[in-house]
């Protein structure tokens, strides 16, 4: 029995999907604590989650708290789900970079850097509190930008940190579907940074079937894979990894778009909250399902299951490198296959980066490192360096114009 699971950012209207995933996977937990901000949202979300649990008959208590220390005490797992600044901040990450000639994204490039500058101070503060009252907890990070958060916590805290993302599992599942197989039957050589991942090889019964897979993809009609990049590099990228190779195309599409993803979600959030006010509502509304948040059902819940089992399961996770990818610093965060069980987290040694990715990965990780140091030292110079070396930032002028603008619009302390 897990005594307690704590969800930081528990007032999100999408947390009920996470709670229901825990229940549907029959994860044996006594209490789930939703830690959120003061205001009307948290009580509504807590009450709705309890109704979901009661309807299933699952014997779990759903609690709400606005106190971090109280929330994390006794928790075996702490899931970081916070979004500092809410959807309005995500909107800025998506809409401001294109005005400076850059892709707008909450995880990568200029938007990801802005998100990190805004988010890391809160996460590092929470980490200090957790270390004081519950240092043995496993901290599972779901908040973006995952790569920078995991790297910062790995360097500047003693927490047991794991970063999770749905993209690796999504692409492994897609590959399995093409091969008319199941993910469990395949061994996937996946090498990446969070949101910048590539499938290098696919094995069945320890034999590579990558060439067979690539041949099948040549005739694949769906748009789930970037067939241009697959043909060019003979590897399979995730959708966000493709941003670095189609920058002009993506930027043009963003500039022509009438609404950002954040605006759509913000409108949905207001409608969902009104639904939660109905005390008779005891099932997930279609409006939430429309978000297609597969990371709860297909990533977080299976990870919790794996962490509770004696038999190891392989998952692709974001963790401290520690030599798993030889071309990258030991203390960098990377996204690689990990053997997960109740006893251990054992990263698979991936060797060298593919040569065509080496420079890209090193540039991204140097940008991440500098942004972490910018937060640690409240340094404008480090932040500008981090933006300037980022592969999705085209020039120093663009970096400086963007940084100066967000410092006016955000409550970020740099000097």
Secondary structure, DSSP 8 states (H G I E B T S, - for coil): -EEEEEEETTT-TTHHHHHHHHHHTT--EEEEEEE--SSHHHHHHHHHHHHHHHHHT---EEEEES-HHHHHTT-SEEEE---TTHHHHHHHHHHHHHHTTS---SSSHHHHHHHHHHHHHHHHHHHHHHHHH-TTSEEEE-SSSHHHHHHHHHHH---EEEE--SHHHHHHHHHHHHTT--GGGEEEEEEEETTEEEEEEEEETTEE-HHHHHHHHTT--SSSS-HHHHHHHSSEE-TTGGGGTSHHHHHHHHHH-SS-HHHHHHHHHHHHHHHHT-TT--S--HHHHTT--HHIIIIIHHHHHHHH-SS-EEEEEEEE-TTSBTTS-TTSEEEEEEEE-SS-EEE---BS--HHHHHHHHHHHHHHHHHHHHHHHT-HHHHHHHHHT-TT---HHHHHHHHHHHHHHS-----
